[in-house]
Amino acid sequence: MALPELTLRAPCPGLLALPWDLPLAEWQATEVPLRDIAVGPSRHLVRFVEADGELWALKDMPERIARREYDVLRHLEDECLPAVRPAGLVRQPEHDTAVLVTRYLQGSWQYRRLIMRLPPNRPLQRARLFDGMISLLVDLHRNGVFWGDCSLANTLFMRDGQSLQAYLVDAETSEIHPELSDGQREHDLTILVENVAAGMIDLATRLERPPEIIPQLIDEVTALPDRYRDLWDVLHAAPVFAFGDRYRVEGTIRELNELGFAVDEVSLRPVEGDRARLQVTVGDRNFHCDQLRRLTGLEVGEGQARILLGDLRAHRAWMSRRAGAEVPDEAAARSWTDTCLTPGMRTAHAVLGGAGSPVQAYCDLLEVRWLLSERAGRDVGNEAALAALGGSAPTDSAAKTAVADSPTGPLPRIRDDDEPY
């Protein structure tokens, strides 16, 4: 009998003790701590196991494909790109197969669980899901990664403030290159449009959505390449302007920072006459989370950091008005953490019944408060926002519609024990 060959990056006792000598399909829940988690369409068997206090995803497939996917995921991890993290590879020569082990992405959503909770007349909410996919594809392409199978089924989504961060799940067809050609990027875009359109139409049919939504979905999906090119152009533009118009450099940097990108280097190179070409080297999408980390030590997502920094700046302005002088950033950050963030996270998370993370709950509270305050023309305060967030506010259909229609309003909450799609 040919024994299995284990390569584990997390050599925990529970993982080591799993019955790797047996095919994954033969593992029994009575003997192995399997978790029944619904997955989308997959060419290969996927199962989940709980070991050493963590949840792991196991995928059975031919060794050649498993090895390639493991190597790609290792590369994505090294480049800090949004993808599931590889935890191991187990060769099973006796069964002519292999098992890829990845860490389960806690707090993630499958698109089906998300879309089925969005009313069909909420295109702005669907747009957040599409924006997440486009941002993921741009990040991959900027780092020389050809996905090869961009689809909703191969993507997981996580809340990040009032945006959705998309994560690559399936890298079976992915390739790593020093740089992608325009043709490779366009090919990936074509695959994205075809797969996303098919996935959305299939789900709309399964959910028995009104037939008139199908053309609307197709229009939304066929617009994705334009969204991609707009973002790509912003990141790679090299405008030419008069050397005296150097103020435009600041505007370009501000635009990139607002999108969340840190700027690593700026160069102005003379071209013809008194004109210069601006070239900007853009780093990772972590501008705001780096700022927040420096001030508070918090580790949060880029979208969450953008919201929290806005709250921190408002608190600093209030402190400065009360003191009659500018309050240093560090002092404002300490005060904000103690008097706003910590109690706000605790209260908002409790109102939501512990769903999601405390940081995300506080971000939702801030967003609901802002939306309700805009409608009322005054600051409604935390109590009213908490009541609306928890669903205990007096019925106000106009206010509820304002929150639901907002492209930044809180998305529907999904618990681990929600019914499967």
N, C-alpha and C positions, 0 to 999 in steps of 0.2 A: 504494500500500500504506500503510495506517495503522500508524504505528510505535507500539510499546508505550510506555506512560507509567509511569516507575518512581518510587516513593516508598520510599526505603530509609533506615531509621534506623541501619543498620550498613553504610555505603557501602564495603564491602571489595572489593578487586579481584576476588576469586573470585566473589562474588555478582554484581557488575556484569558479569562476563564470561559469565554463563550465557545460554543461547539463548532469551531472553525473547520473541523474535519468533515462536517456535514454540509450538504448544499443548503443555501439560505432558505429555499422553499420548504425544506423539511424541518426547520426549527419549530418547536411546539411551545405555545404560550404557557403550558403547564411546567415547562422546564427552563424556559428562557424569559426574562422580563421584557416581553414585547409590548409595545404600545400601539394601539389601533388608531392611526392617524390617516385621514383621507389624503390622497395625493391626486394630482391631475393625471392626464394621459401620459404614459411612459412606455418606452420600448422595452424597458427592463424591469425586473422585479425590484421594488423598493420596500424596505421594512424599517421599522424604528425600534430601538432597544434602549432601555434605561439601565445604565450601569455606572457605578461610582458617583451617583448623585447627579449625573448628566444624561441628556438625551442625545442619541447618535442616530444618524441616518445611514443605512446600509443599502448599497445598490449592487446587484449581481449582474455581471456582464462579461463578455470575452476579455481575456487578459490584456490583449493589445490595446483595446479601447480603454480599459480601466487604467492602464499605465499612462496612456496619453492624457486622460482627463486628470489623473492625479498630478502629473507634472504641470499641466496648465494651471490647476488650482493653486499649486505651490507658487508658481510665478505670480499669479494674481494677488496672493497673500503678501509676497515680498514687495510688490508694488503698491500695497495698501489699497487695492481696488475693491469695490463692493461685490463680494462673491462669498459663497459658503466656504468655510475653512476646512481643508483636508486634514483628516486625523489619522489616516492609515490606509494601507493597501494589503489585502490578503490574497495570495495566490493559492488556488486549490487545484493543483495539477491532476489529482485523482478524478476530478469532475470537469476538467478542461474549462475552468472558469476562474473568475476573481471577484472579490468583493471590495468595493470602494467605500471607505468609512469617512463620513464628514460630520462635523458638529452641527447639531440642529440649531437653526437660527431662531432663538427665542424671541417671541413677540412679533414674528413675521406673519403675514397674511398671504394666502393664495388669492389670486385675482377673482376667482369665482366667489369666494366667501365675501369679498368686498363688494363686487358689482351687484350681487343678489340683494344687498342691503341698501343700494342706491336706487331711488325712484327713477324710472326711465326718462323723466323730464328734467334731469339734473346734468346737463352736458358739462357744466363747469366743474363738477365733482369728478367726472370721468377724465377731464382734461388733466387733473393732477396725476392720475395714474399714467396717462400717456407722457406727461412731462417727465415723470420718474424714469420711464423706459428710455426716452430720448437722452436724458442726462447720462444714464448708464452707458448707452451705446457710444456717446461722444467720449466719455471717460475711457472706455475700452479702446476706441480707435486712436485716441491721442497717445496711448501707451503701446500701440502696435499690436493690439489683440483683434483678430478677426473672429467674430462669434460663430458665424456659420449656421446658427439655428435660433435666431432671435424670435422669441414667441412669449406670449403671456404664460404659457404652461411651464416655461423654463425660467421663470422669474418669480421671486418673492418680494413682497413690499413691506416696509416698516414705516410707522409714523415718525416723522422728523419735523417737529413743530407743526405747521399746517401744510406741509408738503409730504410727499411720499418718496422715500428712498428705495430705489429698486436694486435688487441683488441678483446676480447671475447664479443660477442653480445648476444648470446642465452645461458642461463644457466638452461634451463628447466630440463635437465637430470643430472646436475652436483651434486656432493656430496662432502662434506667437511669431511676430516679424519685427525687425528693427524699425520699420515704418510701413504703414499701409499706403498703397496706391489709391488714387481717386476711384479707380475701377473696383477695387476690393471694398472700399467704403460704400460705394453705390450698390454693389451686389448685396452687402449686408442690409442696406436699407430696403432693397426690393424684397428680400426674405422677410424682413420685419413687417412690411405692409401686408404681404400675403398671409403670414401666419396670424398677425393680430386681427386682421379682418375676419379670417376664418374662425378664430377663437371667440370673438365678440358675437358674430352672427350665430354660431352654435349655441352660445350661452343664452342669447336673447330668445332663441327658439325653445330651448329647454325650460326657460323661465316663463314661457308663453307671454312675452312682451308684445305690445301692439305691433302689427305688421309695419306700420308707418315708421317705426324706429329704425328699421334696417337701412333705408337710404341715408338716414342721419348718421348712423354708425359708420357707414362706408365713407361718407364725406369727412367725418372726423379722422378716420384712419388714413385716408389718402392725403390728408394735410400733414401727416407726420414728417415726411421728408423735408417740407419747408421749415418746420420747427427745428429739425436737425441742422439744416444748412444755416439757419439764422444763428443758432448757438455756435456752430463751428466757425462761422465767419467772424463773430465777435471775438472769439479766442485767437483767430489766426490772421486777423486783418493787419495790413501794413500800410496805413494811410500816408500820403505824401502831402505836406503843407509847408507854408512859408516858415523859415527858421524863427521869425519873430512871433509866430503863433504857438509858442511852446506851452502856453496855457492849456492847449488841447491834450497834452500828455496827462495832466491832472484829471481831465474829464474821462479819458480812456481808462485810467487806473480806477477811478471811482465806479465806472460802469462795471468793470470786472469784479471789484470788491463787492458790489451789490449783488452780483450773481454768486458770490461766495468764494471766488478764486483769489488766492494770494498771488501777488506779482513778485517774481524772483529777480527779474532784471529788465531794465528799460534801456534801449539804445536808439540814438538819433544819428542816422548816417546821411551825409550830404548826397544829394543826387544832382539834378541840373540846376544851375543858377543859385538862387538863395533858398532853395527848397531842401527839405530833409524828409527822410522816410523813417517812420516810427516803427520799431519792432519791440514787442513785449513778450518776455518769456513768462509763461503762466505756470504756477505750481498746482498743488492739489486744491480741491474745493474745501478749504478749511479756514478761510479768513476769519470768520466771526467766532468759530469755536476756539481758535488760537487766542483771539482777544479775550474771550471769556475765561479761558484757562489761565492766562497770565494774571487776570484780576482776582479770580476766585478759586482757582484750582479745580473747577468743575470740568468733567469730561462728558460732553453732550454732543448731539448731532449738530450739523451746520444750521439746519432750519430752526432747531430749538434755540441755538445760541443767538440767532438773529432776533428772535422774539425776546429772549431774556435780556439781551443787551439793551433793547429798547426800554424795557421796564427799569433796568438799572440806571439808564441815563435820565429817565423821568424822576426816579428817586433822588439822584444826585442834584437835579435842578431844584427839586423841592427843598432839599437840605441847604442848598446855596441861598435860596430865597429866604429861608428862615434864619440862616446865619448872617445874612447880609454880606457874604463873601464867598468866593469860589471854594468849594470843598474838594480836596484832592481825590483822584479816582480811587485810590486804595482805601481811604476812609469811607467813601461812599459805598464801595463794594462790600466792606465788612458790615456796614449798617444794613444794606439791602439784603444781604444773605441772612442776617439774624432776624430782621423785622418783617421782611416781605417773602423771600423765597422759601425759607424753611417752614414757617407756619402755613404759607400758602400751598406748598406742595402737600403737606400733611392733610390740610382741610379738603383740598380739591380731590385728592386721591380717595379720601374717605367718602366724599359725596358720590364719587363714581363707583363705589363699592369695591375699590381695590383693583379695578380694571386698568390695564396698561401700567405705565411707569409713573411714579410721582412727578418727575420732571415734565412728562408729556401732559399730565393732568393739569399742572400749573400753567403750561402754555395754552391749553384749551380754555382755562379760566380767563386768562388775559385776553384771548381772542373773543370770547363771548362777551366779556365786559366791554371791549372796544366796540363790537358790533351793536350792542344794546345802547351804549352811550351815544354812538353816532345817530341812531334812530331817535333817541330821546332829546338830543341836543345838549346833553349835560352828562357828567360822570355819574353813572348809576350806582357805583360802588361794588364792593365784593359780594355783599349779601345777595343783592339781586342777581348778580352773575352766577353765584353758586347755586341759587334756586333754579335758574334757567339751565345751568349745566347738569344738575341732577334731575331735572324734569319735574320739580315740585313748584315751579313758578305758576302764578295764576295764568289761565289760558289767555294768550294774546297771539292770535293767529298771524297777525301782521309781523310781530316780532319773530315768531318761529319761522315764518317764510323768509324774513330778512337773513336769519342765520343760515337756513338751509340753502338759500340761493347764493350765498357768498362763496366766491372761489377760494376763500381762505378759512371758512368756518370749519369747526370740528367735524371730522368724518364719523360715520357710525362706529360704535364701539363693538368689538368682537371679543368674546371671552374664549378661554381654552375649551370650555364645555359647551360651546355653541353646537347646534346640530350640524352635521356635515352637509355639504352641498349635494 
